[in-house]
Structure formats: structure tokens, C-alpha cells
Amino acid sequence: MTMPNERFYAVRNAREFLVELMDPKKTPRVPKEIRLKAYYAIKHFPGEYYMEEARKLAPSVFGETELEVDSA
């Protein structure tokens, strides 16, 4: 069973993976078509701000915010 905070970090890690996939210095020998697909996938991917907003609006889906976890 996936926990909400695991789901949050999975989306964040997927975004980081796509960013690295587009960088030839970090991921050499990746075909241009794959880099292009990564670019199109990340084009509308939620960034850090929107992931934190999603966490606030849907804690049961993406977990509690860091501040809420710390104060508990």
C-alpha cells in the first residue's frame, strides 16, 4: 500500500528523473527521441510549488506538509 508521503516523493523523483534525462551531461548516450519525450512529459508536470499546494489541499493523497509533520 502506497502511503501519501511516498506518492508525493514519487512525483517529485519522477520530475527530477525527467530533468536529468533531458541533460546530455547527466545522461549521455540517450537518444534524441527519448529526450524529446521527456521534455514533452515534463512540460506541464507539477513543480515544487504546485506539489506543496497539492499537499495542503489533499493531505490524504499527498501527505501532510513538512511543517504539519514537524509540529505533530
Predicted model as a PDB file, atoms N, CA, C, CB and O in Angstrom, pLDDT in the B-factor column:
MODEL        1                                                                  
ATOM      1  N   MET A   1       0.846  -1.174   0.000  1.00 84.00           N  
ATOM      2  CA  MET A   1       0.000   0.000   0.000  1.00 84.00           C  
ATOM      3  C   MET A   1       0.899   1.248   0.000  1.00 84.00           C  
ATOM      4  CB  MET A   1      -0.967  -0.008   1.230  1.00 84.00           C  
ATOM      5  O   MET A   1       1.804   1.373   0.825  1.00 84.00           O  
ATOM      6  N   THR A   2       0.643   2.130  -0.903  1.00 89.00           N  
ATOM      7  CA  THR A   2       1.424   3.370  -1.007  1.00 89.00           C  
ATOM      8  C   THR A   2       0.882   4.394  -0.024  1.00 89.00           C  
ATOM      9  CB  THR A   2       1.387   3.935  -2.454  1.00 89.00           C  
ATOM     10  O   THR A   2      -0.317   4.668   0.024  1.00 89.00           O  
ATOM     11  N   MET A   3       1.792   4.950   0.755  1.00 93.00           N  
ATOM     12  CA  MET A   3       1.427   5.984   1.712  1.00 93.00           C  
ATOM     13  C   MET A   3       1.426   7.342   0.999  1.00 93.00           C  
ATOM     14  CB  MET A   3       2.408   5.990   2.930  1.00 93.00           C  
ATOM     15  O   MET A   3       2.132   7.510   0.005  1.00 93.00           O  
ATOM     16  N   PRO A   4       0.641   8.315   1.491  1.00 93.00           N  
ATOM     17  CA  PRO A   4       0.577   9.617   0.838  1.00 93.00           C  
ATOM     18  C   PRO A   4       1.935  10.298   0.654  1.00 93.00           C  
ATOM     19  CB  PRO A   4      -0.314  10.514   1.623  1.00 93.00           C  
ATOM     20  O   PRO A   4       2.194  10.872  -0.404  1.00 93.00           O  
ATOM     21  N   ASN A   5       2.799  10.242   1.660  1.00 92.00           N  
ATOM     22  CA  ASN A   5       4.106  10.892   1.510  1.00 92.00           C  
ATOM     23  C   ASN A   5       4.971  10.168   0.475  1.00 92.00           C  
ATOM     24  CB  ASN A   5       4.836  10.941   2.864  1.00 92.00           C  
ATOM     25  O   ASN A   5       5.792  10.802  -0.189  1.00 92.00           O  
ATOM     26  N   GLU A   6       4.800   8.851   0.330  1.00 93.00           N  
ATOM     27  CA  GLU A   6       5.525   8.110  -0.708  1.00 93.00           C  
ATOM     28  C   GLU A   6       5.065   8.541  -2.100  1.00 93.00           C  
ATOM     29  CB  GLU A   6       5.323   6.589  -0.527  1.00 93.00           C  
ATOM     30  O   GLU A   6       5.868   8.644  -3.028  1.00 93.00           O  
ATOM     31  N   ARG A   7       3.762   8.789  -2.232  1.00 93.00           N  
ATOM     32  CA  ARG A   7       3.207   9.254  -3.508  1.00 93.00           C  
ATOM     33  C   ARG A   7       3.780  10.630  -3.857  1.00 93.00           C  
ATOM     34  CB  ARG A   7       1.653   9.314  -3.443  1.00 93.00           C  
ATOM     35  O   ARG A   7       4.145  10.886  -5.005  1.00 93.00           O  
ATOM     36  N   PHE A   8       3.855  11.511  -2.858  1.00 93.00           N  
ATOM     37  CA  PHE A   8       4.409  12.847  -3.055  1.00 93.00           C  
ATOM     38  C   PHE A   8       5.854  12.757  -3.555  1.00 93.00           C  
ATOM     39  CB  PHE A   8       4.342  13.660  -1.742  1.00 93.00           C  
ATOM     40  O   PHE A   8       6.222  13.406  -4.534  1.00 93.00           O  
ATOM     41  N   TYR A   9       6.666  11.945  -2.872  1.00 93.00           N  
ATOM     42  CA  TYR A   9       8.074  11.823  -3.256  1.00 93.00           C  
ATOM     43  C   TYR A   9       8.249  11.106  -4.593  1.00 93.00           C  
ATOM     44  CB  TYR A   9       8.844  11.084  -2.175  1.00 93.00           C  
ATOM     45  O   TYR A   9       9.222  11.363  -5.302  1.00 93.00           O  
ATOM     46  N   ALA A  10       7.329  10.217  -4.948  1.00 94.00           N  
ATOM     47  CA  ALA A  10       7.394   9.552  -6.244  1.00 94.00           C  
ATOM     48  C   ALA A  10       7.208  10.561  -7.381  1.00 94.00           C  
ATOM     49  CB  ALA A  10       6.328   8.445  -6.331  1.00 94.00           C  
ATOM     50  O   ALA A  10       7.916  10.506  -8.386  1.00 94.00           O  
ATOM     51  N   VAL A  11       6.263  11.470  -7.219  1.00 95.00           N  
ATOM     52  CA  VAL A  11       6.046  12.505  -8.240  1.00 95.00           C  
ATOM     53  C   VAL A  11       7.262  13.427  -8.308  1.00 95.00           C  
ATOM     54  CB  VAL A  11       4.757  13.326  -7.932  1.00 95.00           C  
ATOM     55  O   VAL A  11       7.725  13.768  -9.397  1.00 95.00           O  
ATOM     56  N   ARG A  12       7.777  13.829  -7.150  1.00 94.00           N  
ATOM     57  CA  ARG A  12       8.960  14.696  -7.110  1.00 94.00           C  
ATOM     58  C   ARG A  12      10.163  13.999  -7.767  1.00 94.00           C  
ATOM     59  CB  ARG A  12       9.298  15.085  -5.645  1.00 94.00           C  
ATOM     60  O   ARG A  12      10.885  14.615  -8.551  1.00 94.00           O  
ATOM     61  N   ASN A  13      10.371  12.734  -7.451  1.00 96.00           N  
ATOM     62  CA  ASN A  13      11.501  11.997  -8.029  1.00 96.00           C  
ATOM     63  C   ASN A  13      11.336  11.768  -9.529  1.00 96.00           C  
ATOM     64  CB  ASN A  13      11.667  10.660  -7.324  1.00 96.00           C  
ATOM     65  O   ASN A  13      12.316  11.776 -10.273  1.00 96.00           O  
ATOM     66  N   ALA A  14      10.102  11.564  -9.968  1.00 96.00           N  
ATOM     67  CA  ALA A  14       9.855  11.407 -11.400  1.00 96.00           C  
ATOM     68  C   ALA A  14      10.216  12.692 -12.145  1.00 96.00           C  
ATOM     69  CB  ALA A  14       8.380  11.030 -11.660  1.00 96.00           C  
ATOM     70  O   ALA A  14      10.786  12.648 -13.235  1.00 96.00           O  
ATOM     71  N   ARG A  15       9.878  13.830 -11.547  1.00 97.00           N  
ATOM     72  CA  ARG A  15      10.226  15.115 -12.162  1.00 97.00           C  
ATOM     73  C   ARG A  15      11.742  15.272 -12.262  1.00 97.00           C  
ATOM     74  CB  ARG A  15       9.621  16.284 -11.353  1.00 97.00           C  
ATOM     75  O   ARG A  15      12.260  15.671 -13.305  1.00 97.00           O  
ATOM     76  N   GLU A  16      12.450  14.960 -11.183  1.00 96.00           N  
ATOM     77  CA  GLU A  16      13.911  15.046 -11.196  1.00 96.00           C  
ATOM     78  C   GLU A  16      14.514  14.109 -12.238  1.00 96.00           C  
ATOM     79  CB  GLU A  16      14.474  14.720  -9.813  1.00 96.00           C  
ATOM     80  O   GLU A  16      15.479  14.464 -12.915  1.00 96.00           O  
ATOM     81  N   PHE A  17      13.946  12.918 -12.364  1.00 97.00           N  
ATOM     82  CA  PHE A  17      14.414  11.960 -13.359  1.00 97.00           C  
ATOM     83  C   PHE A  17      14.247  12.506 -14.773  1.00 97.00           C  
ATOM     84  CB  PHE A  17      13.664  10.640 -13.215  1.00 97.00           C  
ATOM     85  O   PHE A  17      15.160  12.399 -15.591  1.00 97.00           O  
ATOM     86  N   LEU A  18      13.091  13.088 -15.062  1.00 97.00           N  
ATOM     87  CA  LEU A  18      12.855  13.646 -16.390  1.00 97.00           C  
ATOM     88  C   LEU A  18      13.804  14.801 -16.686  1.00 97.00           C  
ATOM     89  CB  LEU A  18      11.411  14.113 -16.517  1.00 97.00           C  
ATOM     90  O   LEU A  18      14.292  14.930 -17.809  1.00 97.00           O  
ATOM     91  N   VAL A  19      14.065  15.633 -15.700  1.00 96.00           N  
ATOM     92  CA  VAL A  19      15.001  16.745 -15.881  1.00 96.00           C  
ATOM     93  C   VAL A  19      16.399  16.202 -16.205  1.00 96.00           C  
ATOM     94  CB  VAL A  19      15.045  17.641 -14.605  1.00 96.00           C  
ATOM     95  O   VAL A  19      17.058  16.684 -17.127  1.00 96.00           O  
ATOM     96  N   GLU A  20      16.839  15.211 -15.454  1.00 96.00           N  
ATOM     97  CA  GLU A  20      18.151  14.619 -15.705  1.00 96.00           C  
ATOM     98  C   GLU A  20      18.202  13.918 -17.059  1.00 96.00           C  
ATOM     99  CB  GLU A  20      18.505  13.634 -14.596  1.00 96.00           C  
ATOM    100  O   GLU A  20      19.228  13.940 -17.738  1.00 96.00           O  
ATOM    101  N   LEU A  21      17.103  13.305 -17.442  1.00 96.00           N  
ATOM    102  CA  LEU A  21      17.037  12.609 -18.728  1.00 96.00           C  
ATOM    103  C   LEU A  21      17.211  13.572 -19.898  1.00 96.00           C  
ATOM    104  CB  LEU A  21      15.709  11.869 -18.860  1.00 96.00           C  
ATOM    105  O   LEU A  21      17.715  13.182 -20.951  1.00 96.00           O  
ATOM    106  N   MET A  22      16.806  14.803 -19.724  1.00 96.00           N  
ATOM    107  CA  MET A  22      16.941  15.795 -20.790  1.00 96.00           C  
ATOM    108  C   MET A  22      18.349  16.373 -20.874  1.00 96.00           C  
ATOM    109  CB  MET A  22      15.946  16.914 -20.582  1.00 96.00           C  
ATOM    110  O   MET A  22      18.689  17.009 -21.872  1.00 96.00           O  
ATOM    111  N   ASP A  23      19.171  16.167 -19.854  1.00 96.00           N  
ATOM    112  CA  ASP A  23      20.513  16.744 -19.799  1.00 96.00           C  
ATOM    113  C   ASP A  23      21.555  15.750 -20.317  1.00 96.00           C  
ATOM    114  CB  ASP A  23      20.855  17.171 -18.359  1.00 96.00           C  
ATOM    115  O   ASP A  23      21.834  14.754 -19.649  1.00 96.00           O  
ATOM    116  N   PRO A  24      22.133  16.001 -21.492  1.00 96.00           N  
ATOM    117  CA  PRO A  24      23.115  15.069 -22.060  1.00 96.00           C  
ATOM    118  C   PRO A  24      24.355  14.891 -21.184  1.00 96.00           C  
ATOM    119  CB  PRO A  24      23.538  15.549 -23.427  1.00 96.00           C  
ATOM    120  O   PRO A  24      25.017  13.856 -21.262  1.00 96.00           O  
ATOM    121  N   LYS A  25      24.673  15.871 -20.362  1.00 96.00           N  
ATOM    122  CA  LYS A  25      25.836  15.741 -19.473  1.00 96.00           C  
ATOM    123  C   LYS A  25      25.565  14.739 -18.348  1.00 96.00           C  
ATOM    124  CB  LYS A  25      26.211  17.111 -18.877  1.00 96.00           C  
ATOM    125  O   LYS A  25      26.472  14.029 -17.914  1.00 96.00           O  
ATOM    126  N   LYS A  26      24.329  14.685 -17.883  1.00 96.00           N  
ATOM    127  CA  LYS A  26      23.983  13.768 -16.798  1.00 96.00           C  
ATOM    128  C   LYS A  26      23.600  12.388 -17.305  1.00 96.00           C  
ATOM    129  CB  LYS A  26      22.850  14.337 -15.980  1.00 96.00           C  
ATOM    130  O   LYS A  26      23.815  11.390 -16.617  1.00 96.00           O  
ATOM    131  N   THR A  27      23.037  12.326 -18.498  1.00 95.00           N  
ATOM    132  CA  THR A  27      22.620  11.044 -19.069  1.00 95.00           C  
ATOM    133  C   THR A  27      23.116  10.938 -20.514  1.00 95.00           C  
ATOM    134  CB  THR A  27      21.071  10.888 -19.008  1.00 95.00           C  
ATOM    135  O   THR A  27      22.347  11.125 -21.457  1.00 95.00           O  
ATOM    136  N   PRO A  28      24.403  10.637 -20.676  1.00 96.00           N  
ATOM    137  CA  PRO A  28      24.946  10.535 -22.031  1.00 96.00           C  
ATOM    138  C   PRO A  28      24.380   9.319 -22.783  1.00 96.00           C  
ATOM    139  CB  PRO A  28      26.477  10.449 -21.976  1.00 96.00           C  
ATOM    140  O   PRO A  28      23.895   8.364 -22.177  1.00 96.00           O  
ATOM    141  N   ARG A  29      24.454   9.385 -24.062  1.00 96.00           N  
ATOM    142  CA  ARG A  29      24.051   8.295 -24.959  1.00 96.00           C  
ATOM    143  C   ARG A  29      22.554   7.980 -24.911  1.00 96.00           C  
ATOM    144  CB  ARG A  29      24.827   7.052 -24.618  1.00 96.00           C  
ATOM    145  O   ARG A  29      22.145   6.867 -25.241  1.00 96.00           O  
ATOM    146  N   VAL A  30      21.749   8.939 -24.509  1.00 97.00           N  
ATOM    147  CA  VAL A  30      20.297   8.767 -24.571  1.00 97.00           C  
ATOM    148  C   VAL A  30      19.841   9.330 -25.910  1.00 97.00           C  
ATOM    149  CB  VAL A  30      19.563   9.482 -23.359  1.00 97.00           C  
ATOM    150  O   VAL A  30      20.188  10.460 -26.252  1.00 97.00           O  
ATOM    151  N   PRO A  31      19.067   8.558 -26.676  1.00 97.00           N  
ATOM    152  CA  PRO A  31      18.619   9.036 -27.993  1.00 97.00           C  
ATOM    153  C   PRO A  31      17.817  10.343 -27.908  1.00 97.00           C  
ATOM    154  CB  PRO A  31      17.770   7.964 -28.669  1.00 97.00           C  
ATOM    155  O   PRO A  31      17.117  10.611 -26.932  1.00 97.00           O  
ATOM    156  N   LYS A  32      17.950  11.127 -28.952  1.00 96.00           N  
ATOM    157  CA  LYS A  32      17.269  12.425 -29.023  1.00 96.00           C  
ATOM    158  C   LYS A  32      15.749  12.276 -28.871  1.00 96.00           C  
ATOM    159  CB  LYS A  32      17.594  13.120 -30.356  1.00 96.00           C  
ATOM    160  O   LYS A  32      15.102  13.123 -28.254  1.00 96.00           O  
ATOM    161  N   GLU A  33      15.186  11.210 -29.426  1.00 97.00           N  
ATOM    162  CA  GLU A  33      13.734  10.992 -29.344  1.00 97.00           C  
ATOM    163  C   GLU A  33      13.288  10.811 -27.888  1.00 97.00           C  
ATOM    164  CB  GLU A  33      13.326   9.754 -30.180  1.00 97.00           C  
ATOM    165  O   GLU A  33      12.216  11.273 -27.498  1.00 97.00           O  
ATOM    166  N   ILE A  34      14.115  10.140 -27.097  1.00 97.00           N  
ATOM    167  CA  ILE A  34      13.789   9.929 -25.681  1.00 97.00           C  
ATOM    168  C   ILE A  34      13.866  11.251 -24.928  1.00 97.00           C  
ATOM    169  CB  ILE A  34      14.746   8.889 -25.042  1.00 97.00           C  
ATOM    170  O   ILE A  34      13.006  11.543 -24.097  1.00 97.00           O  
ATOM    171  N   ARG A  35      14.889  12.050 -25.213  1.00 97.00           N  
ATOM    172  CA  ARG A  35      14.999  13.368 -24.568  1.00 97.00           C  
ATOM    173  C   ARG A  35      13.793  14.238 -24.917  1.00 97.00           C  
ATOM    174  CB  ARG A  35      16.309  14.077 -24.996  1.00 97.00           C  
ATOM    175  O   ARG A  35      13.278  14.964 -24.066  1.00 97.00           O  
ATOM    176  N   LEU A  36      13.350  14.163 -26.157  1.00 97.00           N  
ATOM    177  CA  LEU A  36      12.187  14.932 -26.590  1.00 97.00           C  
ATOM    178  C   LEU A  36      10.926  14.465 -25.861  1.00 97.00           C  
ATOM    179  CB  LEU A  36      12.000  14.807 -28.112  1.00 97.00           C  
ATOM    180  O   LEU A  36      10.107  15.287 -25.448  1.00 97.00           O  
ATOM    181  N   LYS A  37      10.769  13.151 -25.703  1.00 97.00           N  
ATOM    182  CA  LYS A  37       9.612  12.631 -24.964  1.00 97.00           C  
ATOM    183  C   LYS A  37       9.651  13.092 -23.508  1.00 97.00           C  
ATOM    184  CB  LYS A  37       9.575  11.088 -25.034  1.00 97.00           C  
ATOM    185  O   LYS A  37       8.612  13.424 -22.936  1.00 97.00           O  
ATOM    186  N   ALA A  38      10.833  13.113 -22.910  1.00 97.00           N  
ATOM    187  CA  ALA A  38      10.973  13.601 -21.533  1.00 97.00           C  
ATOM    188  C   ALA A  38      10.581  15.070 -21.464  1.00 97.00           C  
ATOM    189  CB  ALA A  38      12.422  13.404 -21.020  1.00 97.00           C  
ATOM    190  O   ALA A  38       9.912  15.497 -20.522  1.00 97.00           O  
ATOM    191  N   TYR A  39      10.998  15.839 -22.460  1.00 97.00           N  
ATOM    192  CA  TYR A  39      10.656  17.262 -22.499  1.00 97.00           C  
ATOM    193  C   TYR A  39       9.135  17.448 -22.554  1.00 97.00           C  
ATOM    194  CB  TYR A  39      11.325  17.946 -23.716  1.00 97.00           C  
ATOM    195  O   TYR A  39       8.583  18.267 -21.820  1.00 97.00           O  
ATOM    196  N   TYR A  40       8.465  16.693 -23.416  1.00 97.00           N  
ATOM    197  CA  TYR A  40       7.014  16.838 -23.532  1.00 97.00           C  
ATOM    198  C   TYR A  40       6.309  16.350 -22.268  1.00 97.00           C  
ATOM    199  CB  TYR A  40       6.496  16.069 -24.754  1.00 97.00           C  
ATOM    200  O   TYR A  40       5.273  16.896 -21.890  1.00 97.00           O  
ATOM    201  N   ALA A  41       6.858  15.330 -21.615  1.00 96.00           N  
ATOM    202  CA  ALA A  41       6.248  14.821 -20.384  1.00 96.00           C  
ATOM    203  C   ALA A  41       6.371  15.831 -19.254  1.00 96.00           C  
ATOM    204  CB  ALA A  41       6.894  13.496 -19.974  1.00 96.00           C  
ATOM    205  O   ALA A  41       5.451  15.973 -18.448  1.00 96.00           O  
ATOM    206  N   ILE A  42       7.487  16.526 -19.187  1.00 96.00           N  
ATOM    207  CA  ILE A  42       7.719  17.443 -18.069  1.00 96.00           C  
ATOM    208  C   ILE A  42       7.151  18.840 -18.316  1.00 96.00           C  
ATOM    209  CB  ILE A  42       9.200  17.545 -17.793  1.00 96.00           C  
ATOM    210  O   ILE A  42       7.062  19.654 -17.398  1.00 96.00           O  
ATOM    211  N   LYS A  43       6.775  19.103 -19.548  1.00 95.00           N  
ATOM    212  CA  LYS A  43       6.304  20.438 -19.911  1.00 95.00           C  
ATOM    213  C   LYS A  43       5.201  20.952 -18.979  1.00 95.00           C  
ATOM    214  CB  LYS A  43       5.797  20.429 -21.339  1.00 95.00           C  
ATOM    215  O   LYS A  43       5.205  22.126 -18.609  1.00 95.00           O  
ATOM    216  N   HIS A  44       4.276  20.100 -18.603  1.00 94.00           N  
ATOM    217  CA  HIS A  44       3.172  20.506 -17.731  1.00 94.00           C  
ATOM    218  C   HIS A  44       3.185  19.731 -16.410  1.00 94.00           C  
ATOM    219  CB  HIS A  44       1.832  20.299 -18.445  1.00 94.00           C  
ATOM    220  O   HIS A  44       2.175  19.673 -15.710  1.00 94.00           O  
ATOM    221  N   PHE A  45       4.315  19.149 -16.082  1.00 95.00           N  
ATOM    222  CA  PHE A  45       4.477  18.393 -14.843  1.00 95.00           C  
ATOM    223  C   PHE A  45       4.442  19.370 -13.670  1.00 95.00           C  
ATOM    224  CB  PHE A  45       5.810  17.571 -14.850  1.00 95.00           C  
ATOM    225  O   PHE A  45       4.987  20.469 -13.780  1.00 95.00           O  
ATOM    226  N   PRO A  46       3.818  19.003 -12.550  1.00 94.00           N  
ATOM    227  CA  PRO A  46       3.773  19.932 -11.421  1.00 94.00           C  
ATOM    228  C   PRO A  46       5.147  20.152 -10.804  1.00 94.00           C  
ATOM    229  CB  PRO A  46       2.816  19.422 -10.363  1.00 94.00           C  
ATOM    230  O   PRO A  46       5.873  19.201 -10.516  1.00 94.00           O  
ATOM    231  N   GLY A  47       5.487  21.410 -10.609  1.00 93.00           N  
ATOM    232  CA  GLY A  47       6.745  21.758  -9.961  1.00 93.00           C  
ATOM    233  C   GLY A  47       6.600  21.714  -8.453  1.00 93.00           C  
ATOM    234  O   GLY A  47       5.558  21.321  -7.928  1.00 93.00           O  
ATOM    235  N   GLU A  48       7.646  22.119  -7.764  1.00 92.00           N  
ATOM    236  CA  GLU A  48       7.682  22.063  -6.303  1.00 92.00           C  
ATOM    237  C   GLU A  48       6.541  22.873  -5.671  1.00 92.00           C  
ATOM    238  CB  GLU A  48       9.030  22.578  -5.795  1.00 92.00           C  
ATOM    239  O   GLU A  48       5.902  22.415  -4.724  1.00 92.00           O  
ATOM    240  N   TYR A  49       6.292  24.074  -6.197  1.00 95.00           N  
ATOM    241  CA  TYR A  49       5.224  24.912  -5.640  1.00 95.00           C  
ATOM    242  C   TYR A  49       3.870  24.200  -5.713  1.00 95.00           C  
ATOM    243  CB  TYR A  49       5.154  26.258  -6.389  1.00 95.00           C  
ATOM    244  O   TYR A  49       3.132  24.155  -4.729  1.00 95.00           O  
ATOM    245  N   TYR A  50       3.553  23.650  -6.878  1.00 95.00           N  
ATOM    246  CA  TYR A  50       2.254  23.003  -7.053  1.00 95.00           C  
ATOM    247  C   TYR A  50       2.144  21.702  -6.266  1.00 95.00           C  
ATOM    248  CB  TYR A  50       2.005  22.732  -8.522  1.00 95.00           C  
ATOM    249  O   TYR A  50       1.054  21.330  -5.833  1.00 95.00           O  
ATOM    250  N   MET A  51       3.255  21.015  -6.079  1.00 93.00           N  
ATOM    251  CA  MET A  51       3.220  19.809  -5.261  1.00 93.00           C  
ATOM    252  C   MET A  51       2.949  20.161  -3.795  1.00 93.00           C  
ATOM    253  CB  MET A  51       4.544  19.032  -5.391  1.00 93.00           C  
ATOM    254  O   MET A  51       2.216  19.450  -3.108  1.00 93.00           O  
ATOM    255  N   GLU A  52       3.537  21.248  -3.326  1.00 92.00           N  
ATOM    256  CA  GLU A  52       3.269  21.680  -1.948  1.00 92.00           C  
ATOM    257  C   GLU A  52       1.811  22.136  -1.801  1.00 92.00           C  
ATOM    258  CB  GLU A  52       4.233  22.826  -1.540  1.00 92.00           C  
ATOM    259  O   GLU A  52       1.177  21.878  -0.778  1.00 92.00           O  
ATOM    260  N   GLU A  53       1.292  22.808  -2.818  1.00 94.00           N  
ATOM    261  CA  GLU A  53      -0.119  23.212  -2.782  1.00 94.00           C  
ATOM    262  C   GLU A  53      -1.022  21.987  -2.784  1.00 94.00           C  
ATOM    263  CB  GLU A  53      -0.458  24.125  -3.980  1.00 94.00           C  
ATOM    264  O   GLU A  53      -2.018  21.948  -2.062  1.00 94.00           O  
ATOM    265  N   ALA A  54      -0.685  20.997  -3.584  1.00 93.00           N  
ATOM    266  CA  ALA A  54      -1.469  19.756  -3.626  1.00 93.00           C  
ATOM    267  C   ALA A  54      -1.446  19.072  -2.265  1.00 93.00           C  
ATOM    268  CB  ALA A  54      -0.928  18.800  -4.715  1.00 93.00           C  
ATOM    269  O   ALA A  54      -2.452  18.517  -1.824  1.00 93.00           O  
ATOM    270  N   ARG A  55      -0.306  19.113  -1.611  1.00 92.00           N  
ATOM    271  CA  ARG A  55      -0.184  18.534  -0.276  1.00 92.00           C  
ATOM    272  C   ARG A  55      -1.112  19.231   0.712  1.00 92.00           C  
ATOM    273  CB  ARG A  55       1.262  18.621   0.211  1.00 92.00           C  
ATOM    274  O   ARG A  55      -1.744  18.583   1.547  1.00 92.00           O  
ATOM    275  N   LYS A  56      -1.188  20.553   0.611  1.00 92.00           N  
ATOM    276  CA  LYS A  56      -2.053  21.315   1.517  1.00 92.00           C  
ATOM    277  C   LYS A  56      -3.529  21.021   1.244  1.00 92.00           C  
ATOM    278  CB  LYS A  56      -1.780  22.822   1.377  1.00 92.00           C  
ATOM    279  O   LYS A  56      -4.324  20.864   2.170  1.00 92.00           O  
ATOM    280  N   LEU A  57      -3.881  20.951  -0.042  1.00 94.00           N  
ATOM    281  CA  LEU A  57      -5.278  20.782  -0.426  1.00 94.00           C  
ATOM    282  C   LEU A  57      -5.748  19.332  -0.350  1.00 94.00           C  
ATOM    283  CB  LEU A  57      -5.487  21.303  -1.820  1.00 94.00           C  
ATOM    284  O   LEU A  57      -6.940  19.072  -0.184  1.00 94.00           O  
ATOM    285  N   ALA A  58      -4.819  18.390  -0.470  1.00 93.00           N  
ATOM    286  CA  ALA A  58      -5.196  16.973  -0.461  1.00 93.00           C  
ATOM    287  C   ALA A  58      -4.200  16.156   0.369  1.00 93.00           C  
ATOM    288  CB  ALA A  58      -5.267  16.423  -1.905  1.00 93.00           C  
ATOM    289  O   ALA A  58      -3.477  15.324  -0.179  1.00 93.00           O  
ATOM    290  N   PRO A  59      -4.159  16.385   1.674  1.00 93.00           N  
ATOM    291  CA  PRO A  59      -3.198  15.663   2.502  1.00 93.00           C  
ATOM    292  C   PRO A  59      -3.414  14.149   2.499  1.00 93.00           C  
ATOM    293  CB  PRO A  59      -3.269  16.173   3.913  1.00 93.00           C  
ATOM    294  O   PRO A  59      -2.464  13.395   2.709  1.00 93.00           O  
ATOM    295  N   SER A  60      -4.637  13.696   2.265  1.00 93.00           N  
ATOM    296  CA  SER A  60      -4.882  12.258   2.226  1.00 93.00           C  
ATOM    297  C   SER A  60      -4.303  11.622   0.966  1.00 93.00           C  
ATOM    298  CB  SER A  60      -6.376  11.977   2.310  1.00 93.00           C  
ATOM    299  O   SER A  60      -4.098  10.409   0.918  1.00 93.00           O  
ATOM    300  N   VAL A  61      -4.036  12.443  -0.060  1.00 93.00           N  
ATOM    301  CA  VAL A  61      -3.463  11.941  -1.306  1.00 93.00           C  
ATOM    302  C   VAL A  61      -1.948  12.097  -1.310  1.00 93.00           C  
ATOM    303  CB  VAL A  61      -4.071  12.669  -2.507  1.00 93.00           C  
ATOM    304  O   VAL A  61      -1.239  11.164  -1.686  1.00 93.00           O  
ATOM    305  N   PHE A  62      -1.433  13.264  -0.896  1.00 91.00           N  
ATOM    306  CA  PHE A  62      -0.005  13.567  -0.979  1.00 91.00           C  
ATOM    307  C   PHE A  62       0.685  13.731   0.371  1.00 91.00           C  
ATOM    308  CB  PHE A  62       0.187  14.807  -1.771  1.00 91.00           C  
ATOM    309  O   PHE A  62       1.868  14.068   0.412  1.00 91.00           O  
ATOM    310  N   GLY A  63      -0.014  13.505   1.462  1.00 90.00           N  
ATOM    311  CA  GLY A  63       0.607  13.585   2.778  1.00 90.00           C  
ATOM    312  C   GLY A  63       0.542  14.977   3.365  1.00 90.00           C  
ATOM    313  O   GLY A  63       0.167  15.947   2.705  1.00 90.00           O  
ATOM    314  N   GLU A  64       0.916  15.038   4.613  1.00 83.00           N  
ATOM    315  CA  GLU A  64       0.920  16.319   5.309  1.00 83.00           C  
ATOM    316  C   GLU A  64       2.143  17.116   4.894  1.00 83.00           C  
ATOM    317  CB  GLU A  64       0.893  16.118   6.840  1.00 83.00           C  
ATOM    318  O   GLU A  64       3.136  16.551   4.434  1.00 83.00           O  
ATOM    319  N   THR A  65       2.068  18.441   5.059  1.00 70.00           N  
ATOM    320  CA  THR A  65       3.225  19.277   4.742  1.00 70.00           C  
ATOM    321  C   THR A  65       4.301  19.062   5.791  1.00 70.00           C  
ATOM    322  CB  THR A  65       2.829  20.774   4.663  1.00 70.00           C  
ATOM    323  O   THR A  65       4.025  18.572   6.886  1.00 70.00           O  
ATOM    324  N   GLU A  66       5.525  19.429   5.451  1.00 61.00           N  
ATOM    325  CA  GLU A  66       6.655  19.253   6.368  1.00 61.00           C  
ATOM    326  C   GLU A  66       6.376  19.945   7.702  1.00 61.00           C  
ATOM    327  CB  GLU A  66       7.954  19.805   5.741  1.00 61.00           C  
ATOM    328  O   GLU A  66       6.693  19.395   8.757  1.00 61.00           O  
ATOM    329  N   LEU A  67       5.789  21.143   7.670  1.00 50.00           N  
ATOM    330  CA  LEU A  67       5.516  21.875   8.897  1.00 50.00           C  
ATOM    331  C   LEU A  67       4.515  21.141   9.774  1.00 50.00           C  
ATOM    332  CB  LEU A  67       5.002  23.264   8.576  1.00 50.00           C  
ATOM    333  O   LEU A  67       4.667  21.095  10.995  1.00 50.00           O  
ATOM    334  N   GLU A  68       3.484  20.563   9.149  1.00 48.00           N  
ATOM    335  CA  GLU A  68       2.476  19.825   9.903  1.00 48.00           C  
ATOM    336  C   GLU A  68       3.094  18.559  10.511  1.00 48.00           C  
ATOM    337  CB  GLU A  68       1.275  19.462   8.993  1.00 48.00           C  
ATOM    338  O   GLU A  68       2.744  18.180  11.629  1.00 48.00           O  
ATOM    339  N   VAL A  69       3.995  17.911   9.795  1.00 47.00           N  
ATOM    340  CA  VAL A  69       4.642  16.706  10.297  1.00 47.00           C  
ATOM    341  C   VAL A  69       5.537  17.058  11.471  1.00 47.00           C  
ATOM    342  CB  VAL A  69       5.453  16.011   9.187  1.00 47.00           C  
ATOM    343  O   VAL A  69       5.555  16.342  12.472  1.00 47.00           O  
ATOM    344  N   ASP A  70       6.288  18.165  11.360  1.00 45.00           N  
ATOM    345  CA  ASP A  70       7.207  18.574  12.411  1.00 45.00           C  
ATOM    346  C   ASP A  70       6.475  18.971  13.689  1.00 45.00           C  
ATOM    347  CB  ASP A  70       8.064  19.725  11.929  1.00 45.00           C  
ATOM    348  O   ASP A  70       6.955  18.703  14.791  1.00 45.00           O  
ATOM    349  N   SER A  71       5.314  19.609  13.546  1.00 44.00           N  
ATOM    350  CA  SER A  71       4.608  20.105  14.722  1.00 44.00           C  
ATOM    351  C   SER A  71       3.794  18.998  15.412  1.00 44.00           C  
ATOM    352  CB  SER A  71       3.689  21.259  14.327  1.00 44.00           C  
ATOM    353  O   SER A  71       3.315  19.197  16.529  1.00 44.00           O  
ATOM    354  N   ALA A  72       3.636  17.859  14.775  1.00 46.00           N  
ATOM    355  CA  ALA A  72       2.844  16.769  15.352  1.00 46.00           C  
ATOM    356  C   ALA A  72       3.573  16.053  16.460  1.00 46.00           C  
ATOM    357  CB  ALA A  72       2.464  15.780  14.288  1.00 46.00           C  
ATOM    358  O   ALA A  72       3.037  15.112  17.044  1.00 46.00           O  
TER     359      ALA A  72                                                      
ENDMDL                                                                          
END                                                                             
